[in-house]
Amino acid sequence: MITITPETTVREIAAAEAAAARVFESFGIDYCCGGRKPLAQACGERGVEAGAVLAALEEAMQQPQPDERDWSAEPLAALCRHIEDTHHVFTRSEMERIQGLAGKVVARHGADRAELGEIQERIDALQGELLPHLQREELMLFPYIASLERTRSAGETQASGGSVRNPIRVMIADHDAAAAEMAAIRKLSREYTPPQGACPTYRAFYAALAEFERDLHRHVHLENNILFPRAIALDEA
């Protein structure tokens, strides 16, 4: 079990304790792209007491956890498959659904709610960034990591054109861009809070955005904090 202090980075906590992700989500703390910050700094930026977060983390870590796999110990190829089958599938299906909801809400309420048009534009930009990103991972990076793992397990040397750090650096930059778009959408939507008396479609739209961001955080956490560091360590061993 990790010893957590205010100086421990958010990503270190999230990588070591599966229960931490839910705690960070409840306080609105970014544990994927923004996870490089010490806990105290992350709490200060969100306006929450570090002591309260530490207490919640300690309590969560003492509770029996759902049957979740410890991805820090699983084969990298299995983790890649899990990311594709779970988070890539969700991202593609929900992006299509969210775009449909955005079109309906903007058509009905856009004249009265100026922020909706900008939210829709940012959703379109997010789709333009994420879908090619997923394809690059599935066709190039993930197969490369799986191949690297196989050759290392067999005691062989990977024949490649360079370090795995280079494509990973590009993927992390994509993650940062997606996180920035979601942060802007969250701010425009006032933390995904529909106006009083909003219609069911409006409410469903904001609820879908909130769930999409939660899944994106878990998705990026698995890559930035677990898959990528392990792949780099394996490549440089």
N, C-alpha and C positions, 0 to 999 in steps of 0.2 A: 504494500500500500504506500502510495506517495505521501511524503510530508509536505503539506501545503502551507505556505506563508504568503503574505501580501506581495512578496517579491517573485514568487513562482509565476511563470508565464501562464496565460490562459490555455495556450495550446498544449503545454506540458501536462496540465491538469486534465484536459479533455482526452488526451492520448492515453493517460494512465488509468483513468476511471470512467467507465461507460456511463455511470450515473450523472457525471458532471454535466453532460450535454443538456440534459433536461433542466438542471438548475440554472445554467447560463441562459437557456431559452426563456425561463420564467422571469429572469431579471433583464432580458433584452441585451445580454452581453454577447458580442460576436466572438465565437471561439474557433472560427475557421480562418478567414482572411485577416481578421483583426486579432488573431490569437497570439501574435508575437509579443503583445504588451504584457507587462506584469499585472497581476490581478488588481492591485491597488489602483493603478492607472486606469485600467478598463472600467473599474467601478466608479472612479471619479468622473470619467467622461460620460457615464450613463446617469450620474447623480444618485447612485445608490451607495449605501454603507458597506464598506468592505467586510466589516464584522458580521453583518447580516448574511452576506454571501458565503463567508467562511462557515458560519453556523449551518446554513442550508446544505452546503457541500458535505460537511461532517455528518449531518443527519442522513443525507441520501446515501452516503457511502456505507452506513451501518445497516441499511435496509436490504432485504433480499432483492436481488436484481432479476429482471425478466431473463428468459433464456436467450441471452445475446452472446454471439461468438466474440472471442477475444481476438480481434483482427491483428493485434500486434504480434501474435504467435502463429497465425494461420499462413499457409503458403501464399505467396504474392499472386500467383495465377488464380487462386480461389477468391482472393480479395478483388482482383480485376473483374472476374465474372460476377461477383456480387454487386459491384458498382454498376456494371452494365445492366444486369437483369433487374435491379431494384431502382437505382436512381436515374439511369439514362432512360429507361422505359417511362418512368414517372415524368421526367422533364419533358420528353417529347409529347406525351399525351396531355399533360396539363398546360403546356404552352399553347397547344391548339385550342383547348377549352377556354383558357383565359383570354386569348385573342377574340374568341367568339363572344364572350361575356363583355369584353371591353367595347366591341362594336355596338352591341345593344345598348349598353349604358351611356355611351357617348352620344348615340343617336337620340336617345330619350332625354338625357339630362345635361348634355354637353353645353348647351346654350346658357344654362344657369350655373353650371359648376365648371369654371374655366380650368381647374386643375385636371379634370378628366382627360382633356385632349392631350396634355403633356404626359400624363400617365400612359395613355395609349401609345404615344410616340416612343416612350422609354421601353414599353413592352415589346414593341416592334424591334427596337435596337437590341434589346436583350435576346430576342430570338435569333437575330442576325449574328450575334456573337456566340451564343451557346450551341446552336445546332452544328455548325462546322467544327466547333471545339469537341463535341462528343464524337464526331466522325473521326477526327484526328486521333483521339485516344483509342477508339476501337480498331482502327485500321493500322495505326503505326505504333503509338507508345505502349499500349497494353501488350500487344504481341511481342514487342521488343523486350519488355520487362519479363514476360513469361519465358522467353527464350534465354534471357540472361540467367534466370533462376535455374533453368534446366541445365545449362552448361556449367554453372558453378556447382550444382549438385553432383554433376558427373566428374568434377575436378578438371574441367576443360577451361580454355580461355575463349571469351566471347570475341568473335571477329566482327568488328563494327567500325563505323566511320567516326566515332567520337564518344565522349562521355554522355551518359544518360542525363547529366545535369542540364545539358543544353535544351532538349525538348521539354524537360520538366520546368525550366525557367519560363518557357513560353506558356505552358499550361497555367502556371501560377499567376502570370500576368493576366491571362484570360479570366481566371477566378477573381482577381482583384477588380477587373473591369465589371464583371457581372455583379459583384458585391456592391460596387459604387452605384450601379443602376438600381439595384434593389433598395439601397439606402435612400436614394432620391425618391423612389416610388413610395416608400414607407413614410417619408416626410410629407410628400404631397398629399397622401391619403390620411394624414394625421394618425399614424400608427394603425392604418387599416380600419379606421372608425367611420362607418357610414353616417351621413347626417340623420338627424331625427326624422322619422317618418319615411325613411328610404324604402323603396320597393324591394321585393324579394330578390330580383335580379341584381340590384345594386349591392345588397348584402352578400349575396352569393359571390359576386365579383371580388369584393374585399376579403371575404373569407378564403377564397381560392388563392389570392395573392399572399395572404399570411401563411397558409399551408405550404405554398410553393417556396417561400423564403425559408421556412423551417427545414424543408427537405434539402434545399440547396446548402444550408449550413451543414447538415449531416453529411451530405455528399462531398463537399469540399473538405470538411474535416478529415474524412477517411483518406482523401488523396494528399492534401497538404501536410497533415500531421502524422500519417501512418504509412501510406503506400510510398510516397515520394522519398521520405527520409530512409526508409528501408531499402528501396531500390538503389539509391545513391550509395548507401553503405555497402551493399552487395557488389555494386559495380567497382567500387574503389578498394574492396578488401584485398 
